[in-house]
Structures are given as C-alpha cells and as structure tokens.
Amino acid sequence: MRTKFLTLIAALSVAVLLSSCGKVPQAEIDAANAAIEAAKTAGADVYVTADFTALQDSMSAVTQSVEAQNGKLIKNYSKVTEQLAVVNQLAAEVTTKTEARKEEVKLEVAALQTEVANLLAQNNELVAQAPKGKEGAAALEAIKGDIGVVEASIADVTTQVAADQLLPALDKAKAAKEKAVALNAELTEVIAKYSSNRKK
C-alpha cells in the first residue's frame, strides 16, 4: 500500500514538473518584447544599431526555441525561460548604452556649437578688417551671406537638439564648423594679401 502511495506521489510530481515545463512562458515572452520595445523607444536602433540588432537576434532565437518545443510531444520550455532572462538583461544593457551614447552626442554637439560660435565671432571681426574696395566688395558680400548660412545652421542645430534629433544635429553642426573654418581661412588669406600689397 505504501509503495503504491509513493509511486502515485512520484507520478504526480513528474506530471506537475512536466506541465510546468510544458507551458509556453507567455508572460516572460511579453516582458522581453516590452523590454525590446523600450530599448527601441529610447533610440537603440539609431544610437547603438549593432547592439540593438544583436538583441533582436537573441529574441529571434527564443522564437525558434519556442517553435521547436511546440512541435514536440513532451514540451520543455526551461531553455526558453533561460533565454528570455538573457534577453531581458541584454535589453536593459542596450537601453543604458543608448542613453550613454545620446549623452555623448549631446556633449559633442554642444562642443561644436561653442566652436562654431567662436569662429563666427572671429569671422565677423575679420569681415570688419577686410578690404572694402570695389574689387573686394562683391566677395565680401558673398562671405557675409555664407556667414549668415552658418548662423542659420547653428540655429537649426539648437532646434534639432531640443527635438531629440541628436544625430542630424551632430551632422549639421559638423558641416557648420567645416564651413566656418573655410570662411575663416578665406578671410585670413584676403586680409594677409591686402596687408602685403599695402606694404609694397
């Protein structure tokens, strides 16, 4: 009698174990998908593209594992549960990495804005020093127009940063700096030539 009772308990334990391992861990799957979506909302697909792709690949592997178990007579989703734990951890890491990258970009943009502002101030001073003769007048007006374009670009950068469009802002700030540097070199050369000619 006791042996039958113990056999029954053992059989019930196995049944409970199999049923717990045999159910798709849907709550964990939903949580992992939500974590991935949160990473994407933070901008992971834009700022840490490779990491986000790896995260998606990890979730694809989970889906494949679930499908593999669905095709079996006795299902065991314990490996899937382990994979989902890894996906959740990865998603958290990717989100953190995204926020860190965004801060780096913000600092880079701010540094470029300062550099461009300084260059614009220098360029405006150089314009004041540039020769005003008939020959140089048209060139000077063109340079003033280009300085205006750089100023407008930097204003756009500020707007983009406020709208959280950090990578486009970074690209525009880099382009504005290149233009401001080129104008600075052009003005410096014009003034140097003018000074040299006056000394002769």
C-alpha positions in Angstrom: 0.0 0.0 0.0 2.8 2.4 1.0 4.7 1.6 -2.2 1.6 2.3 -4.3 1.2 5.6 -2.5 4.8 6.6 -3.0 4.6 5.6 -6.7 1.5 7.8 -7.0 3.2 10.8 -5.4 6.2 10.3 -7.7 4.0 10.1 -10.8 2.1 13.3 -9.7 5.4 15.1 -9.1 6.6 14.2 -12.6 3.3 15.3 -14.0 3.5 18.7 -12.2 7.1 19.1 -13.4 6.2 18.3 -17.0 3.2 20.5 -17.0 5.2 23.5 -15.6 7.9 22.9 -18.1 5.4 22.2 -20.9 3.6 25.6 -20.9 4.8 28.4 -23.1 6.2 31.2 -20.8 4.0 33.8 -22.4 4.3 36.3 -19.5 8.1 36.2 -19.8 7.9 36.5 -23.7 5.6 39.5 -23.3 8.0 41.1 -20.8 11.0 40.5 -23.1 9.2 42.1 -26.1 8.2 45.1 -23.9 11.9 45.5 -22.9 13.0 45.4 -26.5 10.3 48.0 -27.4 11.5 50.2 -24.6 15.1 50.0 -25.9 13.8 50.9 -29.4 11.8 53.8 -27.9 15.0 55.1 -26.2 16.6 55.1 -29.7 18.7 52.0 -29.5 18.1 51.2 -33.2 19.6 54.6 -34.1 22.3 55.2 -31.5 23.6 51.6 -30.8 22.5 49.9 -34.0 24.8 46.8 -33.7 23.7 46.1 -30.1 20.0 46.5 -31.0 20.4 44.1 -33.9 22.1 41.6 -31.5 19.2 42.0 -29.1 16.7 41.3 -31.9 18.7 38.3 -32.9 18.5 36.9 -29.4 14.7 37.3 -29.4 14.6 35.5 -32.8 16.5 32.6 -31.2 13.9 32.5 -28.4 11.1 32.3 -31.0 12.9 29.5 -32.8 13.2 27.6 -29.5 9.5 28.0 -28.8 8.6 26.8 -32.2 10.9 23.8 -31.8 9.2 22.9 -28.5 5.7 23.4 -29.9 6.5 20.6 -32.4 7.3 18.1 -29.7 5.0 15.7 -27.9 6.6 16.4 -24.5 7.3 20.1 -24.3 10.0 21.6 -22.1 10.4 25.4 -22.2 13.0 25.7 -19.4 15.7 26.6 -22.0 13.3 29.2 -23.4 12.9 30.7 -20.0 16.6 30.9 -19.6 17.0 32.6 -23.0 14.3 35.1 -22.1 16.2 36.0 -18.9 19.3 36.8 -21.1 17.1 38.8 -23.5 15.8 40.9 -20.6 19.2 41.6 -19.3 20.5 42.4 -22.8 17.6 44.8 -23.3 18.4 46.7 -20.1 22.1 46.9 -21.0 21.2 48.2 -24.5 18.9 50.8 -23.1 21.6 52.0 -20.7 24.1 52.1 -23.5 21.7 54.1 -25.7 21.2 56.7 -23.0 25.0 57.0 -22.6 25.6 57.4 -26.3 22.9 60.1 -26.5 24.7 62.0 -23.8 28.0 61.7 -25.7 26.3 63.0 -28.8 24.8 65.9 -26.9 28.2 66.9 -25.4 29.8 66.6 -28.9 27.1 68.8 -30.4 27.4 71.4 -27.6 31.2 71.5 -28.1 30.8 72.0 -31.8 28.2 74.8 -31.2 30.7 76.6 -29.0 33.5 76.2 -31.6 31.2 77.5 -34.4 30.1 80.4 -32.2 33.7 81.4 -31.6 34.6 81.0 -35.3 31.6 83.2 -36.3 32.7 85.9 -33.9 36.2 85.7 -35.4 34.8 85.8 -38.9 32.7 88.8 -38.2 35.8 90.6 -36.8 37.7 89.6 -39.9 34.9 90.9 -42.2 35.3 94.3 -40.4 39.0 94.2 -41.1 38.7 93.1 -44.8 39.4 95.5 -47.6 36.3 97.4 -48.7 37.4 98.4 -52.2 35.3 97.8 -55.4 37.1 94.6 -56.2 36.6 93.1 -52.8 33.1 94.3 -52.2 31.3 91.5 -54.1 33.4 88.8 -52.5 32.8 90.3 -49.0 29.1 90.3 -49.6 29.2 86.7 -50.6 31.2 85.8 -47.5 28.7 87.7 -45.3 26.0 85.6 -46.9 27.9 82.4 -46.1 28.3 83.5 -42.5 24.5 84.0 -42.4 24.0 80.5 -43.7 26.3 79.1 -40.9 24.4 81.1 -38.3 21.1 79.7 -39.6 22.5 76.2 -39.5 23.6 76.5 -35.9 20.1 77.8 -35.0 18.7 74.7 -36.7 21.1 72.5 -34.6 19.6 74.0 -31.4 16.1 73.2 -32.6 17.1 69.6 -33.5 18.7 69.0 -30.1 15.5 70.3 -28.4 13.5 67.8 -30.6 15.9 65.0 -29.6 17.1 64.7 -33.2 20.7 64.3 -32.0 22.4 62.6 -34.9 21.1 65.0 -37.6 22.1 67.9 -35.2 25.6 66.4 -34.9 25.9 66.2 -38.7 24.7 69.7 -39.2 27.0 71.1 -36.5 30.0 69.3 -38.1 29.1 70.8 -41.5 28.6 74.3 -40.0 32.1 74.0 -38.4 33.7 73.0 -41.7 32.1 76.0 -43.4 33.1 78.4 -40.6 36.7 77.1 -40.7 36.8 77.5 -44.5 35.4 81.1 -44.3 38.0 81.9 -41.6 40.8 80.7 -43.8 39.5 82.7 -46.8 39.1 85.9 -44.8 42.5 85.5 -43.2 44.1 85.0 -46.7 42.3 88.0 -48.2 43.4 90.3 -45.3 47.0 88.9 -45.5 47.2 89.7 -49.2 45.7 93.2 -48.7 48.2 93.9 -45.9 51.1 92.6 -48.1 50.1 94.8 -51.0 49.8 97.9 -48.9 53.4 97.4 -47.6 54.8 97.3 -51.1 
